[in-house]
């Protein structure tokens, strides 16, 4: 009888370990990274973010994102290059506001290269509809890649998403959409390459300007690169995300005299 109980105990422990592995509980452990809750609409919406918490004071700053790019100065800007690689899908999180894949320090070795500057991929996430606008046009969605240099400079890359052919990498993400909120998940047997969500080709024309993180705490000092060529998702892929997040886009913010540059 004692042996039977021992077998049962080991079985329970094994099931527990499998459960933890499948959820791959990581640093957040069910807790939001934001001290004070905020929303995209209503009394805790974008117009009120700065009043919700002293940590969000920058949301009333003068260099906020996103913006509507209506005019830009042509400039001799360096090309954008990407060193992305295929790796297991890990640190995949539903943070209540969107889905996001985190790349924790020391990082995976995925980089965006701007001239001689190298920026390591920190995370990517999605918004519906697109946050950035160009000449008053708002696309269906946007994919934001966030990077950081070795000296702490933060850079954002915005890839506008339009209806068209489906994206196989995004489909992998949608197929394994985390249902538990604020837990990082590893997905066994699934690999992705961030490069596979970029527009086709290897020469990227872009707009660039100084802005901010587009959600609380709205930290400024972020250099944004907005690709002029969009990528595509199928109508079904867009609808799948929109069903869960009908609106997770901050309204465009005043330019306040900032200069937007455009690559040749």
N, C-alpha and C positions, 0 to 999 in steps of 0.2 A: 504493500500500500504506500509505503514511504517513497519507493521508486516511482510509482505512478504520479504522486504529488510533485516529485522533483521534475519529471518529464513535463508535466503540465506547467510548472513554473518557468522552465526554460522556454517552452513554447510561447508563453505570454510575453516573456522578455524579447524573444526573437521577433514576434509580431510588432511589439513596440518599437524596436530598432528599425524595422522595415518602414513603419509608419513615419518615423522621424526622417529617415532617408528620403522617402518619397516627397515629403514636404520641404526637406532640406532647410530647416530653420536656421536663419542667419542672424546678423546683428540686431535687426529691428525687433524680432521676436513679438510681433503683433502690435508694436507701439509706433505711432506716427512720429516722423522726424520733425514735425511742426509742433511747437509748444501750444499754439492757439489755433483752433480750427478756423478755416476760411472756406468760402465757396466761390463759384463763378456767377452767382446770381443772388439777389435779395439783400438782406441787411448785413450779411457778411461777404458780399460780393466785391468786385474790384474797386468800386468807388469808396469802399470803407476799409480796405485792407490796412492802410496806414494807421487807422484808428483802433484796430483790433489788438495790437500788441506793439510795444515799443521796439521790438526787434524788426517790425515791418515798416518802420518810419521811412525807409528809402523808397517805398512804393509811391510816395509823393515827390520823388526826386525829379531832376531836370533831364536826365538821360535814361529814360525808361524804354522798355521794349514790351511788345512789338511796335512797329511803325508801318505806316503806309508810304511806300517808296514811290513818290511822284516825280522827283527830279533827282538826278545824280550827275556828278562830275566825272567825265572820262579821265582815267588816270593810268599810268604805267605801273600796274600792280603785278606782284609775283604770281606765278601759277600755283594752283593748289594740287598737291599730290597726297595720295593715301597709301599707307602701309597697313592694310588690314589682313587678318588671317582667319582661317576657319578654326573654330574651337567649340567645345561642348557648350550648350546653352545652360548658363549658370546665373545665379543671382537675379533671377527673373521675378519681378514684384508687381503686384497690383497695389499701388499706394493710395487707393481710393480716388485719386484725381486722374490717373492714367495708368497705363502699363509701361514698365521701364526695365531695362537690363542694365545692371550696374557692373562696372569693372573696377574692383577694389585695388588699392595700392598693394604691392608695387605695380599692379596693372598687368595686362596681357601682352603688351608690346604692340598694341594697335595705335597708329599715329596718323595725324594730319600734318602735312609739312607745307609751310607757307614761306617761300624763299628759303632762308637758312634756319628758320625757327621750326622746332618740332613740338607738337602738342599731343599728349597722350590721351586716348579715349577714356573718359570717366563713366559715361552712361549715355544711353539714348532712350527717347520716349516719343510719344505721339500726341497730337492735338486734333480735335475735330470741333469746328472747322479749322482751317489754317489760321494761325495768328497773324503772320506777316501778310501784308497786302502790297500789290504792285500796281500802280496807276489805278487804285480804287478797286481792283479785282481781288476777290478772296477765293482761294482754291478749297477743294473739298477737305483736305487734311494737310498736316505738315509733320515731318519727322525732324526732330531736333537731336543732333549729336552734340554732346558737351565734352570739351577737352580742357586739359590744363597743362601748362608748361612746367618745367622743373623748378622755375622760380615763382610759381604760383599764379601766373597770368591765366585767366579763364577765357576760353573762346567757344563760341557757339556756331554750329553749321545748320542752316535751315534748308531742308529739301522739301519743296512743295510737292504735294501729291494730288494728281488728277485722276478721274475715272479713265480706265483703259485696260490693258492686259493685266492679269493678276500677277502678284509678286510671290514667288515661291517661298522666300525667306519669311515674309510677313505671314504667309499662310501657316508656316510652322509655329510662329508666335501665337497666332489666333487659335490654332488647334490645341495649344497647351496653355491657354489663358489662365493665369492663377485665379482661383475662386476665393482663396483665403486672403484677406486684406492685411497688408503690412508684414508679410512674411516673404523672405527671399526664397525662391525655389530653384533647385537644380533639376533639369529634365533629362533623365538617363536616356542615352541612345540618340539624342538629337543634337546636331551641330549646326551652327550658323556662321556666316561671314558677313560682317557689317557692310562690306563693299557691295554685296548683292542687293542692297536697297538704294544705292546711288543711281542717278540717271545713267543711261548707257554712254559709252565713250570714255575717254581719259583726259579730255581737255574741258575744264569747267569755267565758264564765264560766270561772274558773280558781282553782287553788290556787297559793300562792306561799310559798317558804321559802328560807332561806340554806343552801347546800350546797357542792358541789365538782364539779369535773370527775369523771366516773364511771369513768375509766381512768387508769392512771399518766400523769403524776405526781400525780394526785388533788388538784390545786391547789384550795384552799378559797377562800371569798369570792365564789362564784358564786351569783347570785340566780336561782332557778328559778321558772318559770311552767309549771304542768301544766294543760293544757286539760281541762275536765270532759267535753266532748263529743268522742268519738273520730272519727277518719276511718276509711275502709275500704280494704282491698285484697281482691282476689279470693283464693279458696283457692289457686289456681294461682300467683298472685304471691307469696303467703306461702311456698308450698312451694318455689318457685324460689330464694328467698333462703335458706331453711332448709337446703336441700341443700348450699349452700356454707358457711353459717355456722349449724350446728345450735344453738350456744349462744355468743352473744357478749354476754351480759348479766351484769353484776356483781350479786351478791346484795344485797338491801336492807340498809341500814346502820342502826345505832342512832340514834334521834332525839336522845338526850342532852339532853333538855329544850328543844329548839328549838320555837318556835311556828310552826305552819302557819296561814296566813290563807286565807280563802275569800271570793271576791267575792260581792256580794249578788245 
